[in-house]
Amino acid sequence: MVIIKSDVDKLLSGLLGNDQMVIDLWWRSANISFQGKTPLFVYQKVDNGHKIVYDYVLKFSLGEYS
């Protein structure tokens, strides 16, 4: 499966609403789950980063918070 950023954005809109500014802020905000890195950094620079970020957002969209 090829994961593109718009796939993650669709999941985020379900969690955060359709406000693109809020979604963009999420991408640019440090995240403790990514050791303080931004989701955008992980998505772009970390090996398998697309899947890491997608799986993280998918987990929350399914209600799996732990």
CHARMM internal coordinates of N, CA and C (Angstrom, degrees):
IC EDIT
DIST 1 N 1 CA 1.4555
DIST 1 CA 1 C 1.5269
ANGL 1 N 1 CA 1 C 109.47
DIST 1 C 2 N 1.2876
ANGL 1 CA 1 C 2 N 115.94
DIHE 1 N 1 CA 1 C 2 N 127.40
DIST 2 N 2 CA 1.4571
ANGL 1 C 2 N 2 CA 121.35
DIHE 1 CA 1 C 2 N 2 CA 175.93
DIST 2 CA 2 C 1.5307
ANGL 2 N 2 CA 2 C 107.23
DIHE 1 C 2 N 2 CA 2 C -88.41
DIST 2 C 3 N 1.3188
ANGL 2 CA 2 C 3 N 115.68
DIHE 2 N 2 CA 2 C 3 N 124.13
DIST 3 N 3 CA 1.4633
ANGL 2 C 3 N 3 CA 120.90
DIHE 2 CA 2 C 3 N 3 CA -179.09
DIST 3 CA 3 C 1.5201
ANGL 3 N 3 CA 3 C 108.32
DIHE 2 C 3 N 3 CA 3 C -104.81
DIST 3 C 4 N 1.3173
ANGL 3 CA 3 C 4 N 115.90
DIHE 3 N 3 CA 3 C 4 N 122.68
DIST 4 N 4 CA 1.4537
ANGL 3 C 4 N 4 CA 120.02
DIHE 3 CA 3 C 4 N 4 CA 176.39
DIST 4 CA 4 C 1.5273
ANGL 4 N 4 CA 4 C 108.67
DIHE 3 C 4 N 4 CA 4 C -113.52
DIST 4 C 5 N 1.3017
ANGL 4 CA 4 C 5 N 115.67
DIHE 4 N 4 CA 4 C 5 N 160.04
DIST 5 N 5 CA 1.4669
ANGL 4 C 5 N 5 CA 121.25
DIHE 4 CA 4 C 5 N 5 CA -174.61
DIST 5 CA 5 C 1.5215
ANGL 5 N 5 CA 5 C 112.03
DIHE 4 C 5 N 5 CA 5 C -57.15
DIST 5 C 6 N 1.3132
ANGL 5 CA 5 C 6 N 118.01
DIHE 5 N 5 CA 5 C 6 N -35.11
DIST 6 N 6 CA 1.4648
ANGL 5 C 6 N 6 CA 119.77
DIHE 5 CA 5 C 6 N 6 CA -179.79
DIST 6 CA 6 C 1.5317
ANGL 6 N 6 CA 6 C 111.66
DIHE 5 C 6 N 6 CA 6 C -64.86
DIST 6 C 7 N 1.3437
ANGL 6 CA 6 C 7 N 117.68
DIHE 6 N 6 CA 6 C 7 N -27.10
DIST 7 N 7 CA 1.4660
ANGL 6 C 7 N 7 CA 120.56
DIHE 6 CA 6 C 7 N 7 CA 174.31
DIST 7 CA 7 C 1.5287
ANGL 7 N 7 CA 7 C 110.25
DIHE 6 C 7 N 7 CA 7 C -63.87
DIST 7 C 8 N 1.3235
ANGL 7 CA 7 C 8 N 115.20
DIHE 7 N 7 CA 7 C 8 N -44.04
DIST 8 N 8 CA 1.4658
ANGL 7 C 8 N 8 CA 120.28
DIHE 7 CA 7 C 8 N 8 CA 178.51
DIST 8 CA 8 C 1.5273
ANGL 8 N 8 CA 8 C 109.54
DIHE 7 C 8 N 8 CA 8 C -67.03
DIST 8 C 9 N 1.3193
ANGL 8 CA 8 C 9 N 116.97
DIHE 8 N 8 CA 8 C 9 N -41.38
DIST 9 N 9 CA 1.4749
ANGL 8 C 9 N 9 CA 120.76
DIHE 8 CA 8 C 9 N 9 CA 179.45
DIST 9 CA 9 C 1.5245
ANGL 9 N 9 CA 9 C 111.78
DIHE 8 C 9 N 9 CA 9 C -59.65
DIST 9 C 10 N 1.3227
ANGL 9 CA 9 C 10 N 117.70
DIHE 9 N 9 CA 9 C 10 N -37.25
DIST 10 N 10 CA 1.4713
ANGL 9 C 10 N 10 CA 120.61
DIHE 9 CA 9 C 10 N 10 CA 177.89
DIST 10 CA 10 C 1.5212
ANGL 10 N 10 CA 10 C 110.59
DIHE 9 C 10 N 10 CA 10 C -62.55
DIST 10 C 11 N 1.3245
ANGL 10 CA 10 C 11 N 116.82
DIHE 10 N 10 CA 10 C 11 N -43.27
DIST 11 N 11 CA 1.4657
ANGL 10 C 11 N 11 CA 119.91
DIHE 10 CA 10 C 11 N 11 CA 177.21
DIST 11 CA 11 C 1.5263
ANGL 11 N 11 CA 11 C 110.45
DIHE 10 C 11 N 11 CA 11 C -65.26
DIST 11 C 12 N 1.3299
ANGL 11 CA 11 C 12 N 116.02
DIHE 11 N 11 CA 11 C 12 N -42.42
DIST 12 N 12 CA 1.4676
ANGL 11 C 12 N 12 CA 119.87
DIHE 11 CA 11 C 12 N 12 CA 179.78
DIST 12 CA 12 C 1.5174
ANGL 12 N 12 CA 12 C 111.80
DIHE 11 C 12 N 12 CA 12 C -62.35
DIST 12 C 13 N 1.3219
ANGL 12 CA 12 C 13 N 117.36
DIHE 12 N 12 CA 12 C 13 N -36.97
DIST 13 N 13 CA 1.4650
ANGL 12 C 13 N 13 CA 119.05
DIHE 12 CA 12 C 13 N 13 CA -179.70
DIST 13 CA 13 C 1.5197
ANGL 13 N 13 CA 13 C 110.77
DIHE 12 C 13 N 13 CA 13 C -64.45
DIST 13 C 14 N 1.3268
ANGL 13 CA 13 C 14 N 117.93
DIHE 13 N 13 CA 13 C 14 N -30.67
DIST 14 N 14 CA 1.4473
ANGL 13 C 14 N 14 CA 121.46
DIHE 13 CA 13 C 14 N 14 CA 174.85
DIST 14 CA 14 C 1.5194
ANGL 14 N 14 CA 14 C 112.70
DIHE 13 C 14 N 14 CA 14 C -69.73
DIST 14 C 15 N 1.3157
ANGL 14 CA 14 C 15 N 115.74
DIHE 14 N 14 CA 14 C 15 N -29.12
DIST 15 N 15 CA 1.4720
ANGL 14 C 15 N 15 CA 120.75
DIHE 14 CA 14 C 15 N 15 CA -179.82
DIST 15 CA 15 C 1.5266
ANGL 15 N 15 CA 15 C 112.64
DIHE 14 C 15 N 15 CA 15 C -90.06
DIST 15 C 16 N 1.3272
ANGL 15 CA 15 C 16 N 116.32
DIHE 15 N 15 CA 15 C 16 N -38.83
DIST 16 N 16 CA 1.4644
ANGL 15 C 16 N 16 CA 121.15
DIHE 15 CA 15 C 16 N 16 CA -171.03
DIST 16 CA 16 C 1.5274
ANGL 16 N 16 CA 16 C 113.63
DIHE 15 C 16 N 16 CA 16 C -109.06
DIST 16 C 17 N 1.3177
ANGL 16 CA 16 C 17 N 116.84
DIHE 16 N 16 CA 16 C 17 N -9.98
DIST 17 N 17 CA 1.4556
ANGL 16 C 17 N 17 CA 120.58
DIHE 16 CA 16 C 17 N 17 CA -174.07
DIST 17 CA 17 C 1.5183
ANGL 17 N 17 CA 17 C 109.95
DIHE 16 C 17 N 17 CA 17 C 97.59
DIST 17 C 18 N 1.3080
ANGL 17 CA 17 C 18 N 115.88
DIHE 17 N 17 CA 17 C 18 N 175.79
DIST 18 N 18 CA 1.4616
ANGL 17 C 18 N 18 CA 121.39
DIHE 17 CA 17 C 18 N 18 CA -174.94
DIST 18 CA 18 C 1.5201
ANGL 18 N 18 CA 18 C 114.80
DIHE 17 C 18 N 18 CA 18 C -87.86
DIST 18 C 19 N 1.3113
ANGL 18 CA 18 C 19 N 117.94
DIHE 18 N 18 CA 18 C 19 N 9.20
DIST 19 N 19 CA 1.4609
ANGL 18 C 19 N 19 CA 120.90
DIHE 18 CA 18 C 19 N 19 CA -179.19
DIST 19 CA 19 C 1.5331
ANGL 19 N 19 CA 19 C 109.38
DIHE 18 C 19 N 19 CA 19 C -75.04
DIST 19 C 20 N 1.3245
ANGL 19 CA 19 C 20 N 116.59
DIHE 19 N 19 CA 19 C 20 N 108.06
DIST 20 N 20 CA 1.4664
ANGL 19 C 20 N 20 CA 120.59
DIHE 19 CA 19 C 20 N 20 CA -176.63
DIST 20 CA 20 C 1.5273
ANGL 20 N 20 CA 20 C 112.23
DIHE 19 C 20 N 20 CA 20 C -61.45
DIST 20 C 21 N 1.3380
ANGL 20 CA 20 C 21 N 117.30
DIHE 20 N 20 CA 20 C 21 N -30.58
DIST 21 N 21 CA 1.4606
ANGL 20 C 21 N 21 CA 119.52
DIHE 20 CA 20 C 21 N 21 CA 178.25
DIST 21 CA 21 C 1.5283
ANGL 21 N 21 CA 21 C 110.87
DIHE 20 C 21 N 21 CA 21 C -64.29
DIST 21 C 22 N 1.3292
ANGL 21 CA 21 C 22 N 117.63
DIHE 21 N 21 CA 21 C 22 N -39.09
DIST 22 N 22 CA 1.4672
ANGL 21 C 22 N 22 CA 121.51
DIHE 21 CA 21 C 22 N 22 CA 178.37
DIST 22 CA 22 C 1.5284
ANGL 22 N 22 CA 22 C 110.08
DIHE 21 C 22 N 22 CA 22 C -66.98
DIST 22 C 23 N 1.3265
ANGL 22 CA 22 C 23 N 116.41
DIHE 22 N 22 CA 22 C 23 N -42.47
DIST 23 N 23 CA 1.4598
ANGL 22 C 23 N 23 CA 120.18
DIHE 22 CA 22 C 23 N 23 CA 178.28
DIST 23 CA 23 C 1.5262
ANGL 23 N 23 CA 23 C 110.29
DIHE 22 C 23 N 23 CA 23 C -63.35
DIST 23 C 24 N 1.3187
ANGL 23 CA 23 C 24 N 117.57
DIHE 23 N 23 CA 23 C 24 N -44.35
DIST 24 N 24 CA 1.4693
ANGL 23 C 24 N 24 CA 121.00
DIHE 23 CA 23 C 24 N 24 CA 178.02
DIST 24 CA 24 C 1.5230
ANGL 24 N 24 CA 24 C 111.06
DIHE 23 C 24 N 24 CA 24 C -61.51
DIST 24 C 25 N 1.3210
ANGL 24 CA 24 C 25 N 116.80
DIHE 24 N 24 CA 24 C 25 N -39.10
DIST 25 N 25 CA 1.4652
ANGL 24 C 25 N 25 CA 120.58
DIHE 24 CA 24 C 25 N 25 CA 177.76
DIST 25 CA 25 C 1.5243
ANGL 25 N 25 CA 25 C 110.53
DIHE 24 C 25 N 25 CA 25 C -63.24
DIST 25 C 26 N 1.3219
ANGL 25 CA 25 C 26 N 117.98
DIHE 25 N 25 CA 25 C 26 N -40.91
DIST 26 N 26 CA 1.4659
ANGL 25 C 26 N 26 CA 121.29
DIHE 25 CA 25 C 26 N 26 CA 178.00
DIST 26 CA 26 C 1.5304
ANGL 26 N 26 CA 26 C 109.86
DIHE 25 C 26 N 26 CA 26 C -57.88
DIST 26 C 27 N 1.3126
ANGL 26 CA 26 C 27 N 116.85
DIHE 26 N 26 CA 26 C 27 N -44.92
DIST 27 N 27 CA 1.4658
ANGL 26 C 27 N 27 CA 120.71
DIHE 26 CA 26 C 27 N 27 CA -179.16
DIST 27 CA 27 C 1.5257
ANGL 27 N 27 CA 27 C 111.94
DIHE 26 C 27 N 27 CA 27 C -61.73
DIST 27 C 28 N 1.3312
ANGL 27 CA 27 C 28 N 117.06
DIHE 27 N 27 CA 27 C 28 N -32.67
DIST 28 N 28 CA 1.4689
ANGL 27 C 28 N 28 CA 121.32
DIHE 27 CA 27 C 28 N 28 CA -173.95
DIST 28 CA 28 C 1.5265
ANGL 28 N 28 CA 28 C 113.89
DIHE 27 C 28 N 28 CA 28 C -98.12
DIST 28 C 29 N 1.3254
ANGL 28 CA 28 C 29 N 118.25
DIHE 28 N 28 CA 28 C 29 N 2.70
DIST 29 N 29 CA 1.4668
ANGL 28 C 29 N 29 CA 121.74
DIHE 28 CA 28 C 29 N 29 CA -176.76
DIST 29 CA 29 C 1.5284
ANGL 29 N 29 CA 29 C 110.43
DIHE 28 C 29 N 29 CA 29 C -98.84
DIST 29 C 30 N 1.3297
ANGL 29 CA 29 C 30 N 114.91
DIHE 29 N 29 CA 29 C 30 N 138.28
DIST 30 N 30 CA 1.4612
ANGL 29 C 30 N 30 CA 120.01
DIHE 29 CA 29 C 30 N 30 CA 176.58
DIST 30 CA 30 C 1.5267
ANGL 30 N 30 CA 30 C 109.18
DIHE 29 C 30 N 30 CA 30 C -58.22
DIST 30 C 31 N 1.3210
ANGL 30 CA 30 C 31 N 115.53
DIHE 30 N 30 CA 30 C 31 N 142.58
DIST 31 N 31 CA 1.4577
ANGL 30 C 31 N 31 CA 120.79
DIHE 30 CA 30 C 31 N 31 CA -176.30
DIST 31 CA 31 C 1.5253
ANGL 31 N 31 CA 31 C 109.12
DIHE 30 C 31 N 31 CA 31 C -131.17
DIST 31 C 32 N 1.3075
ANGL 31 CA 31 C 32 N 116.51
DIHE 31 N 31 CA 31 C 32 N 124.11
DIST 32 N 32 CA 1.4643
ANGL 31 C 32 N 32 CA 120.92
DIHE 31 CA 31 C 32 N 32 CA -178.12
DIST 32 CA 32 C 1.5291
ANGL 32 N 32 CA 32 C 111.27
DIHE 31 C 32 N 32 CA 32 C -60.51
DIST 32 C 33 N 1.3132
ANGL 32 CA 32 C 33 N 117.17
DIHE 32 N 32 CA 32 C 33 N -31.17
DIST 33 N 33 CA 1.4687
ANGL 32 C 33 N 33 CA 120.32
DIHE 32 CA 32 C 33 N 33 CA 179.24
DIST 33 CA 33 C 1.5200
ANGL 33 N 33 CA 33 C 112.59
DIHE 32 C 33 N 33 CA 33 C -67.35
DIST 33 C 34 N 1.3184
ANGL 33 CA 33 C 34 N 116.22
DIHE 33 N 33 CA 33 C 34 N -18.56
DIST 34 N 34 CA 1.4629
ANGL 33 C 34 N 34 CA 121.88
DIHE 33 CA 33 C 34 N 34 CA 177.39
DIST 34 CA 34 C 1.5248
ANGL 34 N 34 CA 34 C 110.59
DIHE 33 C 34 N 34 CA 34 C -110.74
DIST 34 C 35 N 1.3374
ANGL 34 CA 34 C 35 N 116.85
DIHE 34 N 34 CA 34 C 35 N 31.62
DIST 35 N 35 CA 1.4630
ANGL 34 C 35 N 35 CA 123.68
DIHE 34 CA 34 C 35 N 35 CA 179.09
DIST 35 CA 35 C 1.5281
ANGL 35 N 35 CA 35 C 111.90
DIHE 34 C 35 N 35 CA 35 C 54.61
DIST 35 C 36 N 1.3258
ANGL 35 CA 35 C 36 N 115.49
DIHE 35 N 35 CA 35 C 36 N 39.51
DIST 36 N 36 CA 1.4564
ANGL 35 C 36 N 36 CA 121.35
DIHE 35 CA 35 C 36 N 36 CA 176.77
DIST 36 CA 36 C 1.5187
ANGL 36 N 36 CA 36 C 114.97
DIHE 35 C 36 N 36 CA 36 C 83.10
DIST 36 C 37 N 1.3152
ANGL 36 CA 36 C 37 N 116.59
DIHE 36 N 36 CA 36 C 37 N -3.09
DIST 37 N 37 CA 1.4666
ANGL 36 C 37 N 37 CA 119.46
DIHE 36 CA 36 C 37 N 37 CA 176.80
DIST 37 CA 37 C 1.5263
ANGL 37 N 37 CA 37 C 108.89
DIHE 36 C 37 N 37 CA 37 C -81.58
DIST 37 C 38 N 1.3069
ANGL 37 CA 37 C 38 N 115.64
DIHE 37 N 37 CA 37 C 38 N 159.87
DIST 38 N 38 CA 1.4628
ANGL 37 C 38 N 38 CA 118.85
DIHE 37 CA 37 C 38 N 38 CA 177.13
DIST 38 CA 38 C 1.5370
ANGL 38 N 38 CA 38 C 109.11
DIHE 37 C 38 N 38 CA 38 C -80.26
DIST 38 C 39 N 1.3252
ANGL 38 CA 38 C 39 N 116.92
DIHE 38 N 38 CA 38 C 39 N 152.55
DIST 39 N 39 CA 1.4576
ANGL 38 C 39 N 39 CA 118.65
DIHE 38 CA 38 C 39 N 39 CA 174.72
DIST 39 CA 39 C 1.5359
ANGL 39 N 39 CA 39 C 112.13
DIHE 38 C 39 N 39 CA 39 C -57.55
DIST 39 C 40 N 1.3282
ANGL 39 CA 39 C 40 N 117.18
DIHE 39 N 39 CA 39 C 40 N -35.38
DIST 40 N 40 CA 1.4576
ANGL 39 C 40 N 40 CA 120.35
DIHE 39 CA 39 C 40 N 40 CA 179.12
DIST 40 CA 40 C 1.5277
ANGL 40 N 40 CA 40 C 111.28
DIHE 39 C 40 N 40 CA 40 C -63.20
DIST 40 C 41 N 1.3303
ANGL 40 CA 40 C 41 N 117.21
DIHE 40 N 40 CA 40 C 41 N -42.19
DIST 41 N 41 CA 1.4615
ANGL 40 C 41 N 41 CA 120.84
DIHE 40 CA 40 C 41 N 41 CA 177.33
DIST 41 CA 41 C 1.5234
ANGL 41 N 41 CA 41 C 110.02
DIHE 40 C 41 N 41 CA 41 C -60.77
DIST 41 C 42 N 1.3230
ANGL 41 CA 41 C 42 N 116.77
DIHE 41 N 41 CA 41 C 42 N -48.68
DIST 42 N 42 CA 1.4654
ANGL 41 C 42 N 42 CA 120.54
DIHE 41 CA 41 C 42 N 42 CA -179.62
DIST 42 CA 42 C 1.5291
ANGL 42 N 42 CA 42 C 109.78
DIHE 41 C 42 N 42 CA 42 C -60.30
DIST 42 C 43 N 1.3179
ANGL 42 CA 42 C 43 N 116.80
DIHE 42 N 42 CA 42 C 43 N -46.12
DIST 43 N 43 CA 1.4631
ANGL 42 C 43 N 43 CA 122.17
DIHE 42 CA 42 C 43 N 43 CA -178.88
DIST 43 CA 43 C 1.5358
ANGL 43 N 43 CA 43 C 111.39
DIHE 42 C 43 N 43 CA 43 C -59.01
DIST 43 C 44 N 1.3246
ANGL 43 CA 43 C 44 N 116.40
DIHE 43 N 43 CA 43 C 44 N -41.78
DIST 44 N 44 CA 1.4637
ANGL 43 C 44 N 44 CA 120.45
DIHE 43 CA 43 C 44 N 44 CA -174.26
DIST 44 CA 44 C 1.5221
ANGL 44 N 44 CA 44 C 114.92
DIHE 43 C 44 N 44 CA 44 C -89.31
DIST 44 C 45 N 1.3392
ANGL 44 CA 44 C 45 N 117.94
DIHE 44 N 44 CA 44 C 45 N -31.83
DIST 45 N 45 CA 1.4626
ANGL 44 C 45 N 45 CA 119.99
DIHE 44 CA 44 C 45 N 45 CA -167.00
DIST 45 CA 45 C 1.5255
ANGL 45 N 45 CA 45 C 115.80
DIHE 44 C 45 N 45 CA 45 C -114.41
DIST 45 C 46 N 1.3196
ANGL 45 CA 45 C 46 N 118.04
DIHE 45 N 45 CA 45 C 46 N -20.27
DIST 46 N 46 CA 1.4618
ANGL 45 C 46 N 46 CA 121.00
DIHE 45 CA 45 C 46 N 46 CA -174.90
DIST 46 CA 46 C 1.5269
ANGL 46 N 46 CA 46 C 109.18
DIHE 45 C 46 N 46 CA 46 C -92.95
DIST 46 C 47 N 1.3443
ANGL 46 CA 46 C 47 N 115.94
DIHE 46 N 46 CA 46 C 47 N 138.82
DIST 47 N 47 CA 1.4582
ANGL 46 C 47 N 47 CA 119.31
DIHE 46 CA 46 C 47 N 47 CA 175.46
DIST 47 CA 47 C 1.5203
ANGL 47 N 47 CA 47 C 109.47
DIHE 46 C 47 N 47 CA 47 C -55.17
DIST 47 C 48 N 1.3190
ANGL 47 CA 47 C 48 N 116.31
DIHE 47 N 47 CA 47 C 48 N 130.76
DIST 48 N 48 CA 1.4599
ANGL 47 C 48 N 48 CA 122.83
DIHE 47 CA 47 C 48 N 48 CA -178.89
DIST 48 CA 48 C 1.5320
ANGL 48 N 48 CA 48 C 111.97
DIHE 47 C 48 N 48 CA 48 C 65.80
DIST 48 C 49 N 1.3246
ANGL 48 CA 48 C 49 N 116.97
DIHE 48 N 48 CA 48 C 49 N 19.48
DIST 49 N 49 CA 1.4544
ANGL 48 C 49 N 49 CA 122.00
DIHE 48 CA 48 C 49 N 49 CA -176.28
DIST 49 CA 49 C 1.5171
ANGL 49 N 49 CA 49 C 114.30
DIHE 48 C 49 N 49 CA 49 C -60.12
DIST 49 C 50 N 1.3422
ANGL 49 CA 49 C 50 N 116.40
DIHE 49 N 49 CA 49 C 50 N -35.42
DIST 50 N 50 CA 1.4644
ANGL 49 C 50 N 50 CA 119.24
DIHE 49 CA 49 C 50 N 50 CA 177.88
DIST 50 CA 50 C 1.5270
ANGL 50 N 50 CA 50 C 110.27
DIHE 49 C 50 N 50 CA 50 C -56.92
DIST 50 C 51 N 1.3251
ANGL 50 CA 50 C 51 N 115.30
DIHE 50 N 50 CA 50 C 51 N -47.49
DIST 51 N 51 CA 1.4634
ANGL 50 C 51 N 51 CA 120.37
DIHE 50 CA 50 C 51 N 51 CA -178.27
DIST 51 CA 51 C 1.5226
ANGL 51 N 51 CA 51 C 111.55
DIHE 50 C 51 N 51 CA 51 C -69.97
DIST 51 C 52 N 1.3087
ANGL 51 CA 51 C 52 N 117.62
DIHE 51 N 51 CA 51 C 52 N -38.35
DIST 52 N 52 CA 1.4679
ANGL 51 C 52 N 52 CA 121.30
DIHE 51 CA 51 C 52 N 52 CA 179.88
DIST 52 CA 52 C 1.5252
ANGL 52 N 52 CA 52 C 110.29
DIHE 51 C 52 N 52 CA 52 C -59.39
DIST 52 C 53 N 1.3308
ANGL 52 CA 52 C 53 N 116.68
DIHE 52 N 52 CA 52 C 53 N -49.63
DIST 53 N 53 CA 1.4635
ANGL 52 C 53 N 53 CA 120.55
DIHE 52 CA 52 C 53 N 53 CA -178.48
DIST 53 CA 53 C 1.5253
ANGL 53 N 53 CA 53 C 110.47
DIHE 52 C 53 N 53 CA 53 C -68.29
DIST 53 C 54 N 1.3177
ANGL 53 CA 53 C 54 N 117.10
DIHE 53 N 53 CA 53 C 54 N -44.00
DIST 54 N 54 CA 1.4620
ANGL 53 C 54 N 54 CA 120.52
DIHE 53 CA 53 C 54 N 54 CA 179.68
DIST 54 CA 54 C 1.5289
ANGL 54 N 54 CA 54 C 110.64
DIHE 53 C 54 N 54 CA 54 C -59.12
DIST 54 C 55 N 1.3246
ANGL 54 CA 54 C 55 N 117.02
DIHE 54 N 54 CA 54 C 55 N -48.23
DIST 55 N 55 CA 1.4689
ANGL 54 C 55 N 55 CA 120.77
DIHE 54 CA 54 C 55 N 55 CA -179.31
DIST 55 CA 55 C 1.5249
ANGL 55 N 55 CA 55 C 111.55
DIHE 54 C 55 N 55 CA 55 C -62.32
DIST 55 C 56 N 1.3162
ANGL 55 CA 55 C 56 N 116.71
DIHE 55 N 55 CA 55 C 56 N -37.85
DIST 56 N 56 CA 1.4722
ANGL 55 C 56 N 56 CA 121.14
DIHE 55 CA 55 C 56 N 56 CA 178.40
DIST 56 CA 56 C 1.5296
ANGL 56 N 56 CA 56 C 110.60
DIHE 55 C 56 N 56 CA 56 C -62.26
DIST 56 C 57 N 1.3208
ANGL 56 CA 56 C 57 N 116.87
DIHE 56 N 56 CA 56 C 57 N -48.23
DIST 57 N 57 CA 1.4682
ANGL 56 C 57 N 57 CA 120.68
DIHE 56 CA 56 C 57 N 57 CA -179.11
DIST 57 CA 57 C 1.5308
ANGL 57 N 57 CA 57 C 110.27
DIHE 56 C 57 N 57 CA 57 C -69.18
DIST 57 C 58 N 1.3161
ANGL 57 CA 57 C 58 N 117.29
DIHE 57 N 57 CA 57 C 58 N -39.48
DIST 58 N 58 CA 1.4594
ANGL 57 C 58 N 58 CA 120.98
DIHE 57 CA 57 C 58 N 58 CA 178.26
DIST 58 CA 58 C 1.5257
ANGL 58 N 58 CA 58 C 110.75
DIHE 57 C 58 N 58 CA 58 C -60.06
DIST 58 C 59 N 1.3173
ANGL 58 CA 58 C 59 N 116.58
DIHE 58 N 58 CA 58 C 59 N -42.47
DIST 59 N 59 CA 1.4711
ANGL 58 C 59 N 59 CA 121.17
DIHE 58 CA 58 C 59 N 59 CA 178.89
DIST 59 CA 59 C 1.5276
ANGL 59 N 59 CA 59 C 110.48
DIHE 58 C 59 N 59 CA 59 C -56.33
DIST 59 C 60 N 1.3074
ANGL 59 CA 59 C 60 N 116.85
DIHE 59 N 59 CA 59 C 60 N -45.58
DIST 60 N 60 CA 1.4687
ANGL 59 C 60 N 60 CA 120.40
DIHE 59 CA 59 C 60 N 60 CA -179.98
DIST 60 CA 60 C 1.5312
ANGL 60 N 60 CA 60 C 111.72
DIHE 59 C 60 N 60 CA 60 C -70.07
DIST 60 C 61 N 1.3239
ANGL 60 CA 60 C 61 N 116.76
DIHE 60 N 60 CA 60 C 61 N -35.65
DIST 61 N 61 CA 1.4624
ANGL 60 C 61 N 61 CA 118.46
DIHE 60 CA 60 C 61 N 61 CA -179.97
DIST 61 CA 61 C 1.5212
ANGL 61 N 61 CA 61 C 111.43
DIHE 60 C 61 N 61 CA 61 C -68.76
DIST 61 C 62 N 1.3266
ANGL 61 CA 61 C 62 N 116.50
DIHE 61 N 61 CA 61 C 62 N -22.79
DIST 62 N 62 CA 1.4667
ANGL 61 C 62 N 62 CA 121.44
DIHE 61 CA 61 C 62 N 62 CA 176.91
DIST 62 CA 62 C 1.5276
ANGL 62 N 62 CA 62 C 112.13
DIHE 61 C 62 N 62 CA 62 C -90.10
DIST 62 C 63 N 1.3352
ANGL 62 CA 62 C 63 N 116.44
DIHE 62 N 62 CA 62 C 63 N -1.94
DIST 63 N 63 CA 1.4609
ANGL 62 C 63 N 63 CA 120.51
DIHE 62 CA 62 C 63 N 63 CA 178.04
DIST 63 CA 63 C 1.5130
ANGL 63 N 63 CA 63 C 114.19
DIHE 62 C 63 N 63 CA 63 C 86.85
DIST 63 C 64 N 1.3082
ANGL 63 CA 63 C 64 N 118.01
DIHE 63 N 63 CA 63 C 64 N 15.55
DIST 64 N 64 CA 1.4621
ANGL 63 C 64 N 64 CA 122.26
DIHE 63 CA 63 C 64 N 64 CA 178.99
DIST 64 CA 64 C 1.5252
ANGL 64 N 64 CA 64 C 108.96
DIHE 63 C 64 N 64 CA 64 C -95.81
DIST 64 C 65 N 1.3106
ANGL 64 CA 64 C 65 N 116.83
DIHE 64 N 64 CA 64 C 65 N 91.18
DIST 65 N 65 CA 1.4656
ANGL 64 C 65 N 65 CA 121.17
DIHE 64 CA 64 C 65 N 65 CA -171.46
DIST 65 CA 65 C 1.5184
ANGL 65 N 65 CA 65 C 114.25
DIHE 64 C 65 N 65 CA 65 C -90.76
DIST 65 C 66 N 1.3097
ANGL 65 CA 65 C 66 N 119.14
DIHE 65 N 65 CA 65 C 66 N -8.01
DIST 66 N 66 CA 1.4763
ANGL 65 C 66 N 66 CA 118.58
DIHE 65 CA 65 C 66 N 66 CA -177.15
DIST 66 CA 66 C 1.4963
ANGL 66 N 66 CA 66 C 111.85
DIHE 65 C 66 N 66 CA 66 C -101.91
END
COOR INIT
IC SEED 1 N 1 CA 1 C
IC BUILD
